[in-house]
Amino acid sequence: MKVEDILKAKSHRVATMRPESAIDTVIHRMRLDRIGAIVISSDGSTIEGILSERDIVYGPVEHGAGLLKMTAADVMTHEVITCRLQDTIKDVMSKMTHRRIRHVPVVENGELAGIVSIGDVVKHRLEEAELEATVLREAYIAAH
């Protein structure tokens, strides 16, 4: 199974905010959209960074009480790990595990094409495992 299969099932829509957005505004948007990460982009198609719940939780330790007066550009992760539509779910899982991240933006032809979360990956791996179990069960029944 590939990343494009996940996006076909869930959508290519990605929440983005501009780098100059105030952190409190970003947090409010994440809460309203019930998402754990938001891509930071000036134009909605190129990735300048990503801001996750982890960045926000660690923010007061790294930036002090003034965190809420800062901008997304001040707090975001600048080195964003991405994947492509043709990458396998297994490859994306490996990236997430080794880099200790839960959200991977999808980039195709230099533009933002979607985002995959650990929840998306786990859901599709479970569906894949259930399908394999069903096929094996039916093959066993047919053979006996």
C-alpha positions in Angstrom: 0.0 0.0 0.0 1.2 3.5 -0.8 0.8 7.0 0.6 -1.5 7.9 -2.3 -3.9 5.1 -1.1 -4.2 6.8 2.3 -4.9 10.2 0.7 -7.5 8.8 -1.6 -9.4 7.5 1.5 -9.0 10.6 3.7 -8.4 13.7 1.4 -5.5 15.7 0.1 -6.5 18.7 2.2 -3.8 20.1 4.5 -4.2 22.8 7.1 -1.7 25.5 6.6 -0.9 28.8 8.2 1.5 31.6 7.4 4.9 32.0 9.1 3.9 35.3 10.6 0.8 33.8 12.3 0.8 34.3 16.1 1.3 31.1 18.1 -2.0 31.6 20.0 -3.8 31.8 16.6 -2.1 28.7 15.4 -3.0 26.8 18.6 -6.6 28.0 18.3 -6.8 26.7 14.6 -5.3 23.4 15.6 -7.9 23.0 18.3 -10.8 24.0 16.0 -9.6 21.6 13.3 -8.8 18.9 15.9 -5.4 18.3 14.3 -2.0 17.6 15.9 0.2 19.5 13.4 -0.1 22.3 10.9 2.1 23.0 7.9 3.6 26.5 7.9 3.5 28.0 4.4 3.4 31.4 2.9 1.5 30.3 -0.2 -0.2 27.1 0.8 1.8 24.9 -1.5 5.5 25.1 -0.4 6.6 24.0 3.0 8.5 26.4 5.2 8.1 24.4 8.4 5.7 22.4 10.5 4.3 23.1 13.9 3.2 20.2 16.0 1.6 19.7 19.4 5.1 18.7 20.6 6.6 22.0 19.5 3.9 23.9 21.4 4.3 21.7 24.6 8.0 22.2 24.6 7.7 25.9 23.7 7.5 27.3 27.2 10.7 25.4 28.2 12.6 26.6 25.1 11.1 30.1 24.8 9.7 31.0 28.2 6.5 32.8 29.1 6.6 34.9 25.9 5.8 31.9 23.7 2.2 33.1 23.0 3.6 36.4 21.7 5.8 34.6 19.2 5.1 33.7 15.6 4.8 30.3 13.9 8.2 30.9 12.2 9.8 31.4 15.7 8.6 28.0 17.0 8.1 25.7 14.0 10.4 22.8 13.1 12.3 24.1 10.1 13.7 20.7 8.8 10.5 19.0 7.7 10.6 15.3 7.0 8.4 14.6 3.9 7.3 11.7 1.8 6.0 11.2 -1.8 2.7 9.8 -3.1 4.5 6.6 -4.3 6.2 5.9 -1.0 5.1 2.8 0.8 3.3 2.9 4.1 6.1 0.8 5.5 8.7 3.4 4.5 6.6 6.2 6.0 6.2 4.2 9.2 10.0 3.7 9.3 10.6 7.5 8.9 8.1 8.2 11.7 9.7 5.7 14.0 13.3 6.7 13.4 12.7 10.4 13.5 10.1 10.2 16.4 7.5 12.2 14.4 3.8 11.7 14.0 3.0 13.8 10.9 4.7 13.7 7.5 3.7 16.1 4.8 3.4 14.6 1.3 5.2 16.5 -1.4 4.8 15.9 -5.2 6.5 18.0 -7.9 7.8 20.4 -5.2 4.3 21.2 -3.9 2.3 20.1 -0.8 0.0 17.3 -1.8 -1.3 16.1 1.6 -0.3 15.0 5.0 -0.1 11.6 6.7 -0.4 11.1 10.4 0.6 8.1 12.5 -3.1 7.4 13.0 -3.6 7.2 9.2 -0.7 4.8 8.9 -1.8 2.5 11.7 -5.4 2.5 10.4 -4.3 1.4 6.9 -1.8 -1.2 8.3 -4.6 -2.7 10.4 -6.9 -2.8 7.4 -4.1 -4.5 5.4 -3.6 -7.1 8.2 -7.3 -7.8 8.4 -7.5 -8.3 4.6 -4.6 -10.7 4.7 -6.2 -12.7 7.6 -9.5 -12.9 5.7 -7.7 -14.2 2.5 -5.8 -16.8 4.5 -8.9 -17.9 6.4 -10.9 -18.3 3.2 -8.0 -20.2 1.5 -7.9 -22.5 4.5 -11.6 -23.1 4.5 -11.6 -23.7 0.7 -8.8 -26.3 1.1 -10.6 -28.3 3.8 
